Amino acid sequence: MSYQGKFRVWRGDVDGGDFEDFTVEVNEGEVVLDIIHRLQATQAPDLAVRWNCKAGKCGSCSAEINGRPRLLCMTRMSTFTEDETITVTPLRAFPVMRDLVTDVSYNYTKAREVPAFTPPEGVGLGEYRMHQVDVERSQEFRKCIECFLCQDTCHVVRDHEDNKESFAGPRFLMRIAELEMHPLDAGDRTTAAQEEHGLGYCNITKCCTDVCPEGIKITDNALIPMKERVAGQKYDPLVWLGNKLFRRG
């Protein structure tokens, strides 16, 4: 069973652009990426879109559908009505390169700013030992496919361009939290999260969690625990006293 679906797709580049309306065949069981491919094949051969696996695991086909950050390949057409006009736009938080393709290099810059795993002194390769419960605690964060939907929907990045320099965004704050939870990591992640990666900008609205295609509880399991560690380190009177005594010594 098929029908003629109505689409509004943003077309343009770094110099500007506008929406273009299309009517295109929609078949049962298809996803939005199928429709974009059909548009390329039949009406707009120069339409630019980034994609790779079409299985929701590479994170390449991130875009905004009816204003919500989504993966094109994981958004089924059956979630819309046949008479609904579906709007497809590029990720709003990042500069447009062409049509639905954005420049997400900001995220790779932030990734390089997070120090790698720092093993404890005196423990050599092959000597790492930890309990399974410690592994499971942060294993959830390893499901991240780096689609950057959480980065796109985070209002700290989305609505305030000038914050990008000092704010890592939920994806990389989650990476810092993962390392902080690692029982063998010797880096000072708590101080770095607050002072170097902008953890204080996050006001835990859970918008990043809402759009995560892997269902990672970014806010509850990564960002809030990191904020609690920062608060304990900075404002706990016993910690404050210990730091004072240590400095005096």
C-alpha positions in Angstrom: 0.0 0.0 0.0 1.4 3.4 -0.9 0.3 7.0 -0.9 1.6 10.4 -2.0 3.3 12.1 0.9 4.0 15.8 1.3 7.5 16.9 2.3 9.2 20.3 3.0 12.9 19.9 2.7 15.4 22.6 3.5 17.7 23.3 0.5 20.7 25.7 0.7 24.2 26.2 1.8 26.4 28.4 4.0 25.1 31.5 2.1 21.5 30.8 2.8 18.5 28.8 1.5 14.8 28.0 1.8 12.3 25.2 2.0 11.3 23.3 -1.1 8.1 21.4 -1.3 7.9 17.8 -2.7 5.2 15.3 -3.2 6.7 11.8 -3.3 5.5 8.2 -3.1 5.6 6.6 0.3 5.4 2.8 0.7 4.4 0.7 3.7 7.3 0.0 6.1 9.6 2.8 4.9 11.6 5.3 7.0 12.3 9.0 6.3 15.7 8.2 4.8 14.0 6.0 2.2 11.9 9.0 1.1 15.0 11.2 0.9 16.7 8.6 -1.3 13.6 8.5 -3.5 13.7 12.3 -3.8 17.3 12.1 -4.9 16.5 9.4 -7.5 13.4 11.0 -9.0 13.2 14.8 -8.3 16.3 16.3 -6.6 19.5 14.5 -7.7 21.6 17.2 -6.1 20.0 16.9 -2.7 22.8 16.5 -0.1 22.3 14.1 2.8 24.8 12.3 5.0 24.2 8.6 5.8 25.9 5.3 6.0 24.6 2.2 7.7 20.8 2.7 7.5 20.6 0.7 10.7 20.7 3.3 13.5 24.3 2.5 14.4 26.5 4.9 12.6 24.8 8.2 13.7 25.5 9.7 10.2 21.9 10.6 9.1 21.1 13.0 12.0 18.6 15.7 11.0 15.5 17.4 12.4 12.1 16.1 11.5 9.2 18.4 12.3 11.6 20.3 14.5 12.8 17.3 16.5 16.4 15.9 16.3 16.1 12.4 14.9 17.9 9.8 12.9 16.4 9.7 9.4 16.9 5.9 9.2 15.1 5.2 12.4 12.1 7.5 11.9 9.3 5.4 10.5 6.8 7.0 8.1 4.0 5.1 9.9 4.4 7.6 12.8 2.9 10.3 10.6 -0.5 10.6 9.1 -0.9 10.4 5.3 -2.1 14.0 5.0 0.6 15.5 7.2 3.4 17.6 5.7 6.7 16.4 7.0 9.5 19.0 7.4 13.1 17.9 7.2 15.8 20.3 8.1 19.6 20.1 9.0 20.8 20.1 12.6 20.1 23.6 13.9 23.1 23.8 16.3 25.7 23.4 13.6 26.7 25.3 10.5 25.0 24.1 7.3 27.4 22.9 4.6 24.7 22.0 2.0 21.1 21.0 2.3 20.8 18.4 5.1 24.5 18.2 5.7 26.0 20.1 8.6 29.5 20.8 9.8 29.8 18.9 13.1 33.6 19.4 13.5 32.8 21.2 16.8 32.2 17.8 18.3 35.5 16.4 17.2 37.3 19.4 18.6 35.6 18.8 22.0 36.4 15.1 21.8 40.1 15.9 21.5 39.9 18.1 24.6 38.9 15.2 26.9 42.1 13.6 28.2 42.2 9.9 27.5 42.1 7.1 30.1 44.9 7.6 32.7 46.0 4.4 34.3 47.2 4.4 37.9 51.0 4.5 38.5 52.6 1.1 39.1 50.0 -0.9 37.2 51.2 -2.3 33.9 49.3 -3.5 30.9 47.6 -6.8 31.5 47.5 -6.0 35.3 44.2 -4.1 35.3 41.7 -5.7 37.6 38.2 -4.5 38.5 34.8 -5.9 39.5 32.1 -6.5 37.0 29.8 -4.1 38.8 32.2 -1.3 38.1 32.3 -2.2 34.5 28.5 -2.2 34.3 28.2 1.2 35.9 29.6 3.0 32.9 29.0 0.5 30.2 25.7 2.2 29.2 27.6 5.2 28.0 29.6 3.0 25.6 26.4 2.5 23.5 26.8 6.1 22.2 26.9 6.2 18.4 27.9 9.8 18.3 25.0 11.0 16.2 25.3 14.3 18.1 21.5 14.6 18.5 22.1 15.4 22.2 24.6 18.1 21.2 22.1 19.5 18.8 19.1 19.7 21.2 21.1 21.0 24.2 20.0 24.6 24.5 23.4 25.7 25.8 24.8 24.9 22.4 21.7 25.4 20.3 20.7 28.8 21.4 24.0 30.4 22.4 26.8 30.1 19.8 29.2 31.8 22.1 29.0 29.0 24.6 30.6 26.5 22.3 34.2 27.5 23.2 33.7 26.7 26.9 31.0 24.0 26.9 31.8 20.4 25.8 28.1 19.4 25.5 26.3 16.3 26.9 28.0 13.8 24.8 31.5 14.6 26.0 30.5 15.4 29.6 29.1 11.9 29.5 32.5 10.7 28.4 34.1 12.5 31.3 31.6 10.9 33.7 32.4 7.5 32.2 36.1 8.0 33.0 35.3 9.4 36.4 33.4 6.2 37.2 36.2 4.0 36.0 37.9 2.4 39.1 41.3 2.5 37.5 41.3 6.0 36.0 43.6 8.3 37.9 42.7 11.6 36.2 41.0 14.5 38.0 37.8 14.5 36.0 35.6 16.3 38.5 37.7 19.5 38.5 38.2 19.4 34.8 34.5 18.9 34.1 33.6 22.0 36.0 36.5 24.3 35.2 37.5 23.2 31.6 34.4 21.6 30.0 31.6 23.8 31.3 29.6 21.3 33.4 28.1 24.3 35.3 26.3 25.4 32.1 24.1 22.3 32.2 20.8 22.8 34.0 19.7 19.2 33.6 16.5 19.7 31.5 16.9 16.1 30.2 16.5 17.3 26.6 19.6 15.3 25.6 18.2 12.1 27.1 14.9 12.6 25.3 16.4 12.5 21.9 19.1 9.8 22.4 18.3 6.9 19.9 20.2 4.5 22.1 18.1 5.3 25.2 21.1 6.3 27.3 20.0 8.1 30.4 22.6 10.9 29.9 21.2 13.3 32.5 20.3 10.9 35.3 23.3 8.5 35.1 26.1 10.8 33.9 25.5 14.5 34.3 23.7 14.6 37.6 26.2 12.3 39.3 29.0 14.5 38.0 27.3 17.6 39.3 26.9 15.9 42.7 30.6 15.1 42.8 31.5 18.7 41.9 29.2 20.1 44.6 30.6 17.7 47.2 34.2 18.7 46.3 33.5 22.4 46.3 30.9 22.9 49.1 31.1 19.9 51.5 32.6 21.5 54.7 34.6 18.4 55.6 36.2 18.3 52.1 36.8 22.1 52.4 38.5 21.6 55.8 40.6 18.7 54.5 41.8 20.8 51.6 42.7 23.7 53.9 44.7 21.4 56.2 46.4 19.7 53.3 47.4 23.1 51.8 48.7 24.3 55.2 50.8 21.1 55.4 
